[in-house]
C-alpha cells in the first residue's frame, strides 16, 4: 500500500501511524548500521553492555528479549570482531560473562553517531522541542505497557 493513498481513517489512527513510523525507523537505522557492518541487534547488545557493564548471556538475552540461539550468534559475531570478550563469571563459574572491549567502546561511539544521524533523518520535520515531546509521549506509552505486563506475570 502506498502510504500517501491510505484511507483517511488510517491517517487518523495512532496505531497505524506508529506502525508506519516504526517501519521507517527500522529502515533508516538499519541502513546506517549496515553501512558500518553492524545489525540492529548487535548494536543493542553493545548498548546494553555499555550501560550496565558485564553480564551473563542469559541476563543479556532477558534484558533485550533476544532468543538464546540468536544471542549466541550475535555474541559470537561481536567476539570475532573484537568488540566483546567472554570469560567465566567470578560469581558463578558455570556461567559465561560478556563484556565490552576497548575496541567495542570505540565502535559503539561511531555507531551512536550513525544512530543519531538516523534519528535526525527520521524526525527531520520536527523541531527539537517536538522531538523531545514525541520521545516523552512514546516513553510514557511503552512504560505503561511494560509495567502492565510485569504486573500480569
C-alpha positions as MATLAB code, in Angstrom:
seq = 'XXXXXXXXXXXXXXXXXXXXXXXXXXXXXXXXXXXXXXXXXXXXXXXXXXXXXXXXXXXXXXXXXXXXXXXXXXXXXXXXXXXXXXXXXXXXXXXXXXXXXXXXXXXXXXXXXXXXXXXXXXXXXXXXXXXXXXXXXXXXXXXXXXXXXXXXX';
ca = [
       0.000    0.000    0.000;
       1.272    3.453   -0.878;
       1.077    5.378    2.394;
       0.107    8.554    0.603;
      -3.021    6.841   -0.756;
      -4.018    5.156    2.508;
      -7.581    5.824    3.695;
      -8.098    8.928    5.827;
      -9.352    6.727    8.669;
      -5.901    5.129    8.886;
      -4.171    8.531    8.880;
      -6.204    9.375   11.986;
      -5.400    6.121   13.800;
      -2.373    6.380   16.136;
      -1.629    2.646   15.957;
      -1.385    2.794   12.150;
       0.770    5.923   12.297;
       3.091    4.419   14.912;
       3.472    1.249   12.835;
       4.374    3.311    9.749;
       6.937    5.325   11.725;
       8.346    2.104   13.239;
       8.835    0.581    9.791;
      10.516    3.736    8.521;
      12.679    3.961   11.647;
      13.816    0.358   11.250;
      14.817    1.014    7.633;
      16.665    4.256    8.406;
      18.544    2.883   11.424;
      19.337   -0.397    9.663;
      20.735    1.477    6.662;
      23.062    3.494    8.904;
      24.213    0.441   10.857;
      24.513   -1.755    7.745;
      26.927    0.817    6.316;
      29.098    0.161    9.387;
      28.734   -3.627    9.019;
      26.533   -3.987   12.108;
      22.953   -5.146   12.622;
      20.469   -3.519   14.992;
      20.542   -6.441   17.454;
      24.340   -6.256   17.579;
      24.058   -2.551   18.376;
      21.517   -3.321   21.129;
      23.926   -5.780   22.772;
      26.755   -3.235   22.681;
      24.483   -0.558   24.183;
      23.286   -2.893   26.954;
      26.847   -3.826   27.892;
      27.909   -0.187   27.821;
      25.085    0.913   30.102;
      25.024   -1.995   32.544;
      28.510   -3.439   32.402;
      29.463   -7.116   32.097;
      26.557   -9.544   32.086;
      25.842  -13.211   31.657;
      24.492  -14.148   28.261;
      21.259  -15.277   29.914;
      20.768  -11.893   31.617;
      21.597  -10.088   28.400;
      19.070  -12.174   26.474;
      16.333  -11.477   29.016;
      17.091   -7.754   29.132;
      16.973   -7.439   25.330;
      14.243  -10.055   24.754;
      16.538  -11.990   22.432;
      16.213  -15.693   21.752;
      19.077  -17.756   23.192;
      20.261  -19.022   19.792;
      20.070  -15.537   18.248;
      22.036  -14.084   21.143;
      24.658  -16.832   20.879;
      25.221  -15.942   17.200;
      25.338  -12.199   17.965;
      27.841  -12.698   20.799;
      29.983  -14.909   18.537;
      29.975  -12.202   15.831;
      30.871   -9.446   18.285;
      33.607  -11.556   19.868;
      35.040  -12.450   16.441;
      35.215   -8.731   15.627;
      36.994   -7.996   18.906;
      34.132   -5.852   20.243;
      33.393   -8.023   23.276;
      35.155  -10.633   25.395;
      33.688  -13.661   27.103;
      35.052  -15.041   30.353;
      33.857  -17.046   33.321;
      31.591  -15.220   35.738;
      33.539  -14.863   39.011;
      30.269  -15.180   40.949;
      29.293  -18.440   39.191;
      31.895  -20.413   37.227;
      29.112  -22.238   35.337;
      28.177  -19.029   33.504;
      29.889  -17.003   30.828;
      30.099  -13.269   31.297;
      30.193  -10.902   28.349;
      31.905   -7.511   28.472;
      32.816   -4.705   26.089;
      36.388   -4.340   24.934;
      38.114   -1.006   24.314;
      37.566   -1.653   20.617;
      33.873   -2.289   21.338;
      33.544    1.026   23.197;
      35.192    2.873   20.290;
      32.914    1.138   17.783;
      29.879    1.997   19.915;
      30.827    5.699   19.813;
      30.931    5.513   15.994;
      27.632    3.634   15.891;
      25.999    6.136   18.260;
      26.817    8.873   15.750;
      25.206    6.825   12.963;
      22.085    6.139   15.032;
      21.887    9.847   15.921;
      22.057   10.651   12.199;
      19.229    8.178   11.586;
      17.129    9.892   14.268;
      17.762   13.242   12.604;
      16.677   11.827    9.243;
      13.567   10.180   10.669;
      12.469   13.196   12.705;
      13.514   15.884   10.203;
      10.090   17.572   10.097;
      10.027   18.085   13.884;
      11.608   20.836   15.944;
      13.896   19.966   18.849;
      11.034   20.600   21.292;
       8.643   18.439   19.258;
      11.197   15.612   19.175;
      11.523   15.783   22.958;
       7.731   15.749   23.349;
       7.347   12.804   20.982;
      10.007   10.884   22.904;
       8.309   11.731   26.208;
       4.913   10.543   24.970;
       6.223    7.352   23.382;
       8.182    6.573   26.553;
       5.014    7.014   28.581;
       3.036    4.628   26.353;
       5.773    1.982   26.308;
       6.391    2.243   30.072;
       2.664    1.837   30.756;
       2.528   -1.424   28.813;
       5.808   -2.723   30.266;
       4.504   -2.103   33.785;
       1.127   -3.645   32.961;
       2.788   -6.744   31.502;
       5.073   -7.056   34.543;
       2.075   -6.849   36.878;
       0.338   -9.606   34.926;
       3.288  -12.016   35.329;
];
